Amino acid sequence: MNFINKIFEKFNLSFMWKGNKKKIVKQTGEGLQVHQEQNGITNIFQIQNLTVTKIEEIAGIDISQDQNLLMKSAGQRFLAEQNTRQENLKNAVDKAELNTITNPQEVEKDWFLKWMDISQTVSRENVQEILAKILSGEVKASGTFSIRTLEILKNLSKEELALFQKFCDISYHVPLTGNIFTHVICEPFGNPGDNGLAPLGLSYLNLTILQDAGLIKTDLNSWIEFQIPQILKLPFNIGSSKFVLQTTDVTTESKPHVKVINFTNVGLELRSVLDLGTNPEYNTKFLDWVNDKWKMIPTL
């Protein structure tokens, strides 16, 4: 039995192998499951109780004289990869602070396996923070986050995530209405398809990047019927900035059409776990535009 098989047999490790055949399952040694699919990519997705002690114990397994250097190198690389994956997973779980959640719910198994698979591959601290908030949210209310959201987050580049952060920082949100009124109001800046939002780092090209990533909808000419109360004040946020909206005149049009860019469902889910910032340039122009129709009362 070679070195790798000894490890699998002794420590009940498992991995997924995406080879040139589809949906073929093999059993090699105790606890080793190999799933062959397409594309020829190997993805190790599960390891049980990989403690420092076990890592050291695995590394100490006798290797016979006839094992070649290539096999030794493969075993060492495997252990190093598993150590990194376990560290990534631990960081994400620790950041979720699950022990502070009251009345936790049971998380659906397939969802958690996907979350765990992705978390093991992520070393960027800001993405680990997002994954931690997603896990925490799912434990508080199972079904809050979709597997599609996990997949899209996994594939977001550093640049795409930074663009999405800019988009979210100028997004309009009414806390009392869930996500019914959560958009980017683009009307004060003109047509986004004509680079109206370019001064904010959201040129037409950058918006198409967010569209391709599955975070915003493809229609850049959408509008909403914006119903404003005649008497009551309406609290709302733009990014992390908080305001209160109130009409100044009962004759003001009560349901104006406002041009917006809409989030996809995945975009809305990811927005909910970002640390939102503010964009003073957007806020200033937005307030100048809206003051022709409504009275703005900033709040802290």
Contacts in CASP RR format, 6 or more apart in sequence:
PFRMAT RR
TARGET T0000
AUTHOR 0000-0000-0000
METHOD contacts of the structure
MODEL  1
MNFINKIFEKFNLSFMWKGNKKKIVKQTGEGLQVHQEQNGITNIFQIQNL
TVTKIEEIAGIDISQDQNLLMKSAGQRFLAEQNTRQENLKNAVDKAELNT
ITNPQEVEKDWFLKWMDISQTVSRENVQEILAKILSGEVKASGTFSIRTL
EILKNLSKEELALFQKFCDISYHVPLTGNIFTHVICEPFGNPGDNGLAPL
GLSYLNLTILQDAGLIKTDLNSWIEFQIPQILKLPFNIGSSKFVLQTTDV
TTESKPHVKVINFTNVGLELRSVLDLGTNPEYNTKFLDWVNDKWKMIPTL
1 9 0 8 1.000
2 67 0 8 1.000
2 71 0 8 1.000
3 61 0 8 1.000
3 63 0 8 1.000
3 67 0 8 1.000
3 71 0 8 1.000
3 72 0 8 1.000
3 74 0 8 1.000
3 75 0 8 1.000
4 71 0 8 1.000
4 74 0 8 1.000
4 75 0 8 1.000
4 78 0 8 1.000
5 28 0 8 1.000
5 29 0 8 1.000
5 32 0 8 1.000
6 61 0 8 1.000
7 13 0 8 1.000
7 58 0 8 1.000
7 61 0 8 1.000
7 75 0 8 1.000
7 78 0 8 1.000
8 28 0 8 1.000
8 29 0 8 1.000
8 30 0 8 1.000
8 31 0 8 1.000
8 32 0 8 1.000
9 29 0 8 1.000
9 30 0 8 1.000
9 31 0 8 1.000
9 32 0 8 1.000
10 58 0 8 1.000
10 61 0 8 1.000
11 47 0 8 1.000
11 48 0 8 1.000
11 54 0 8 1.000
11 58 0 8 1.000
12 30 0 8 1.000
12 31 0 8 1.000
12 48 0 8 1.000
13 31 0 8 1.000
13 32 0 8 1.000
13 44 0 8 1.000
13 46 0 8 1.000
13 47 0 8 1.000
13 48 0 8 1.000
13 82 0 8 1.000
14 31 0 8 1.000
14 32 0 8 1.000
14 33 0 8 1.000
14 45 0 8 1.000
14 46 0 8 1.000
14 47 0 8 1.000
15 32 0 8 1.000
15 33 0 8 1.000
15 34 0 8 1.000
15 42 0 8 1.000
15 43 0 8 1.000
15 44 0 8 1.000
15 45 0 8 1.000
15 46 0 8 1.000
16 34 0 8 1.000
16 35 0 8 1.000
16 37 0 8 1.000
16 42 0 8 1.000
16 43 0 8 1.000
16 44 0 8 1.000
16 45 0 8 1.000
17 34 0 8 1.000
17 35 0 8 1.000
17 36 0 8 1.000
17 40 0 8 1.000
17 42 0 8 1.000
17 43 0 8 1.000
18 35 0 8 1.000
18 36 0 8 1.000
18 37 0 8 1.000
18 38 0 8 1.000
18 39 0 8 1.000
18 40 0 8 1.000
18 41 0 8 1.000
18 42 0 8 1.000
18 43 0 8 1.000
19 36 0 8 1.000
19 37 0 8 1.000
19 38 0 8 1.000
19 39 0 8 1.000
19 40 0 8 1.000
19 41 0 8 1.000
20 36 0 8 1.000
20 38 0 8 1.000
20 40 0 8 1.000
21 36 0 8 1.000
21 37 0 8 1.000
22 36 0 8 1.000
22 37 0 8 1.000
22 38 0 8 1.000
23 35 0 8 1.000
23 36 0 8 1.000
23 37 0 8 1.000
24 35 0 8 1.000
24 36 0 8 1.000
25 33 0 8 1.000
25 34 0 8 1.000
25 35 0 8 1.000
25 36 0 8 1.000
26 33 0 8 1.000
26 34 0 8 1.000
26 36 0 8 1.000
27 33 0 8 1.000
27 34 0 8 1.000
28 34 0 8 1.000
43 117 0 8 1.000
44 78 0 8 1.000
44 81 0 8 1.000
44 82 0 8 1.000
44 85 0 8 1.000
45 113 0 8 1.000
45 116 0 8 1.000
45 117 0 8 1.000
45 120 0 8 1.000
46 116 0 8 1.000
47 82 0 8 1.000
47 85 0 8 1.000
47 86 0 8 1.000
50 82 0 8 1.000
50 83 0 8 1.000
50 86 0 8 1.000
55 79 0 8 1.000
55 82 0 8 1.000
55 83 0 8 1.000
58 79 0 8 1.000
59 76 0 8 1.000
59 79 0 8 1.000
63 71 0 8 1.000
63 72 0 8 1.000
84 123 0 8 1.000
85 120 0 8 1.000
85 121 0 8 1.000
86 120 0 8 1.000
88 119 0 8 1.000
88 120 0 8 1.000
88 121 0 8 1.000
88 122 0 8 1.000
88 123 0 8 1.000
88 128 0 8 1.000
89 116 0 8 1.000
89 119 0 8 1.000
89 120 0 8 1.000
91 125 0 8 1.000
91 128 0 8 1.000
92 119 0 8 1.000
92 122 0 8 1.000
92 128 0 8 1.000
92 131 0 8 1.000
92 132 0 8 1.000
92 135 0 8 1.000
93 119 0 8 1.000
93 132 0 8 1.000
93 135 0 8 1.000
94 132 0 8 1.000
95 128 0 8 1.000
95 129 0 8 1.000
95 131 0 8 1.000
95 132 0 8 1.000
96 132 0 8 1.000
96 133 0 8 1.000
96 135 0 8 1.000
96 136 0 8 1.000
96 139 0 8 1.000
97 132 0 8 1.000
97 136 0 8 1.000
98 104 0 8 1.000
98 135 0 8 1.000
98 136 0 8 1.000
98 139 0 8 1.000
101 136 0 8 1.000
101 139 0 8 1.000
101 140 0 8 1.000
103 140 0 8 1.000
104 139 0 8 1.000
104 140 0 8 1.000
105 139 0 8 1.000
105 140 0 8 1.000
105 141 0 8 1.000
105 142 0 8 1.000
106 142 0 8 1.000
107 135 0 8 1.000
107 138 0 8 1.000
107 139 0 8 1.000
107 142 0 8 1.000
108 142 0 8 1.000
108 143 0 8 1.000
110 147 0 8 1.000
111 138 0 8 1.000
111 143 0 8 1.000
111 145 0 8 1.000
111 147 0 8 1.000
111 150 0 8 1.000
114 147 0 8 1.000
114 150 0 8 1.000
114 151 0 8 1.000
115 131 0 8 1.000
115 134 0 8 1.000
115 135 0 8 1.000
115 138 0 8 1.000
115 150 0 8 1.000
118 131 0 8 1.000
118 150 0 8 1.000
118 151 0 8 1.000
118 153 0 8 1.000
118 154 0 8 1.000
119 128 0 8 1.000
119 131 0 8 1.000
121 154 0 8 1.000
122 128 0 8 1.000
122 131 0 8 1.000
122 154 0 8 1.000
124 158 0 8 1.000
126 161 0 8 1.000
127 153 0 8 1.000
127 156 0 8 1.000
127 161 0 8 1.000
129 275 0 8 1.000
130 153 0 8 1.000
130 270 0 8 1.000
130 273 0 8 1.000
130 274 0 8 1.000
131 153 0 8 1.000
133 273 0 8 1.000
134 145 0 8 1.000
134 149 0 8 1.000
134 150 0 8 1.000
134 153 0 8 1.000
134 269 0 8 1.000
134 273 0 8 1.000
137 144 0 8 1.000
137 145 0 8 1.000
137 273 0 8 1.000
138 144 0 8 1.000
138 145 0 8 1.000
144 269 0 8 1.000
145 269 0 8 1.000
146 265 0 8 1.000
146 266 0 8 1.000
146 269 0 8 1.000
148 265 0 8 1.000
148 266 0 8 1.000
149 266 0 8 1.000
149 267 0 8 1.000
149 269 0 8 1.000
149 270 0 8 1.000
152 213 0 8 1.000
152 214 0 8 1.000
152 215 0 8 1.000
152 266 0 8 1.000
152 270 0 8 1.000
153 270 0 8 1.000
155 213 0 8 1.000
156 164 0 8 1.000
156 213 0 8 1.000
160 209 0 8 1.000
160 210 0 8 1.000
160 213 0 8 1.000
160 215 0 8 1.000
163 201 0 8 1.000
163 202 0 8 1.000
163 206 0 8 1.000
163 209 0 8 1.000
163 210 0 8 1.000
164 210 0 8 1.000
164 213 0 8 1.000
164 215 0 8 1.000
164 267 0 8 1.000
164 270 0 8 1.000
164 274 0 8 1.000
165 274 0 8 1.000
165 277 0 8 1.000
166 200 0 8 1.000
166 201 0 8 1.000
166 202 0 8 1.000
166 279 0 8 1.000
167 184 0 8 1.000
167 202 0 8 1.000
167 210 0 8 1.000
167 215 0 8 1.000
167 216 0 8 1.000
167 261 0 8 1.000
168 239 0 8 1.000
168 271 0 8 1.000
168 274 0 8 1.000
168 276 0 8 1.000
168 277 0 8 1.000
169 239 0 8 1.000
169 240 0 8 1.000
169 276 0 8 1.000
169 277 0 8 1.000
169 278 0 8 1.000
169 279 0 8 1.000
169 282 0 8 1.000
170 184 0 8 1.000
170 200 0 8 1.000
170 202 0 8 1.000
170 238 0 8 1.000
170 239 0 8 1.000
170 279 0 8 1.000
170 282 0 8 1.000
171 182 0 8 1.000
171 183 0 8 1.000
171 184 0 8 1.000
171 238 0 8 1.000
171 239 0 8 1.000
171 263 0 8 1.000
171 271 0 8 1.000
171 276 0 8 1.000
172 181 0 8 1.000
172 182 0 8 1.000
172 183 0 8 1.000
172 184 0 8 1.000
172 185 0 8 1.000
172 236 0 8 1.000
172 237 0 8 1.000
172 238 0 8 1.000
172 260 0 8 1.000
173 179 0 8 1.000
173 181 0 8 1.000
173 182 0 8 1.000
173 236 0 8 1.000
173 237 0 8 1.000
173 238 0 8 1.000
173 239 0 8 1.000
174 180 0 8 1.000
174 181 0 8 1.000
174 182 0 8 1.000
174 234 0 8 1.000
174 235 0 8 1.000
174 236 0 8 1.000
174 237 0 8 1.000
175 235 0 8 1.000
175 236 0 8 1.000
175 237 0 8 1.000
176 235 0 8 1.000
179 263 0 8 1.000
179 268 0 8 1.000
181 224 0 8 1.000
181 236 0 8 1.000
182 263 0 8 1.000
182 268 0 8 1.000
182 271 0 8 1.000
183 222 0 8 1.000
183 224 0 8 1.000
183 260 0 8 1.000
183 261 0 8 1.000
183 262 0 8 1.000
183 263 0 8 1.000
184 197 0 8 1.000
184 260 0 8 1.000
184 261 0 8 1.000
185 258 0 8 1.000
185 259 0 8 1.000
185 260 0 8 1.000
185 286 0 8 1.000
186 192 0 8 1.000
186 196 0 8 1.000
186 197 0 8 1.000
186 220 0 8 1.000
186 259 0 8 1.000
186 260 0 8 1.000
186 261 0 8 1.000
187 258 0 8 1.000
187 259 0 8 1.000
187 260 0 8 1.000
187 289 0 8 1.000
188 285 0 8 1.000
188 286 0 8 1.000
188 288 0 8 1.000
188 289 0 8 1.000
188 290 0 8 1.000
189 196 0 8 1.000
189 197 0 8 1.000
189 199 0 8 1.000
189 200 0 8 1.000
189 282 0 8 1.000
189 285 0 8 1.000
190 196 0 8 1.000
190 259 0 8 1.000
191 220 0 8 1.000
191 221 0 8 1.000
191 259 0 8 1.000
192 202 0 8 1.000
192 204 0 8 1.000
192 207 0 8 1.000
192 220 0 8 1.000
192 261 0 8 1.000
193 204 0 8 1.000
193 207 0 8 1.000
193 220 0 8 1.000
194 204 0 8 1.000
195 203 0 8 1.000
195 204 0 8 1.000
197 203 0 8 1.000
197 207 0 8 1.000
198 204 0 8 1.000
199 281 0 8 1.000
200 279 0 8 1.000
200 281 0 8 1.000
200 282 0 8 1.000
204 220 0 8 1.000
207 216 0 8 1.000
207 220 0 8 1.000
207 261 0 8 1.000
210 216 0 8 1.000
211 217 0 8 1.000
211 218 0 8 1.000
214 264 0 8 1.000
214 266 0 8 1.000
214 267 0 8 1.000
215 263 0 8 1.000
215 264 0 8 1.000
215 266 0 8 1.000
215 267 0 8 1.000
215 270 0 8 1.000
216 261 0 8 1.000
216 262 0 8 1.000
216 263 0 8 1.000
216 264 0 8 1.000
216 267 0 8 1.000
217 261 0 8 1.000
217 262 0 8 1.000
217 263 0 8 1.000
217 264 0 8 1.000
219 262 0 8 1.000
220 261 0 8 1.000
221 259 0 8 1.000
222 259 0 8 1.000
222 260 0 8 1.000
222 261 0 8 1.000
222 262 0 8 1.000
223 257 0 8 1.000
223 258 0 8 1.000
223 259 0 8 1.000
223 260 0 8 1.000
224 257 0 8 1.000
224 258 0 8 1.000
224 260 0 8 1.000
225 255 0 8 1.000
225 256 0 8 1.000
225 257 0 8 1.000
226 255 0 8 1.000
226 256 0 8 1.000
226 257 0 8 1.000
226 258 0 8 1.000
227 254 0 8 1.000
227 255 0 8 1.000
228 234 0 8 1.000
228 245 0 8 1.000
228 247 0 8 1.000
228 252 0 8 1.000
228 254 0 8 1.000
228 255 0 8 1.000
228 256 0 8 1.000
228 293 0 8 1.000
228 294 0 8 1.000
229 246 0 8 1.000
229 247 0 8 1.000
230 247 0 8 1.000
230 250 0 8 1.000
230 252 0 8 1.000
230 254 0 8 1.000
232 246 0 8 1.000
233 244 0 8 1.000
233 245 0 8 1.000
233 246 0 8 1.000
233 297 0 8 1.000
234 244 0 8 1.000
234 245 0 8 1.000
234 246 0 8 1.000
235 242 0 8 1.000
235 243 0 8 1.000
235 244 0 8 1.000
235 245 0 8 1.000
235 299 0 8 1.000
236 242 0 8 1.000
236 243 0 8 1.000
236 244 0 8 1.000
236 245 0 8 1.000
237 243 0 8 1.000
237 276 0 8 1.000
238 278 0 8 1.000
238 282 0 8 1.000
238 283 0 8 1.000
238 286 0 8 1.000
239 276 0 8 1.000
239 277 0 8 1.000
239 278 0 8 1.000
239 279 0 8 1.000
240 276 0 8 1.000
240 277 0 8 1.000
240 278 0 8 1.000
241 278 0 8 1.000
241 283 0 8 1.000
242 298 0 8 1.000
242 299 0 8 1.000
242 300 0 8 1.000
243 296 0 8 1.000
243 297 0 8 1.000
243 298 0 8 1.000
243 299 0 8 1.000
244 296 0 8 1.000
244 297 0 8 1.000
244 298 0 8 1.000
244 299 0 8 1.000
245 290 0 8 1.000
245 294 0 8 1.000
245 295 0 8 1.000
245 296 0 8 1.000
245 297 0 8 1.000
246 294 0 8 1.000
246 295 0 8 1.000
246 297 0 8 1.000
247 254 0 8 1.000
247 293 0 8 1.000
247 294 0 8 1.000
247 295 0 8 1.000
248 294 0 8 1.000
248 295 0 8 1.000
252 293 0 8 1.000
252 294 0 8 1.000
253 293 0 8 1.000
256 293 0 8 1.000
263 271 0 8 1.000
287 296 0 8 1.000
290 296 0 8 1.000
END
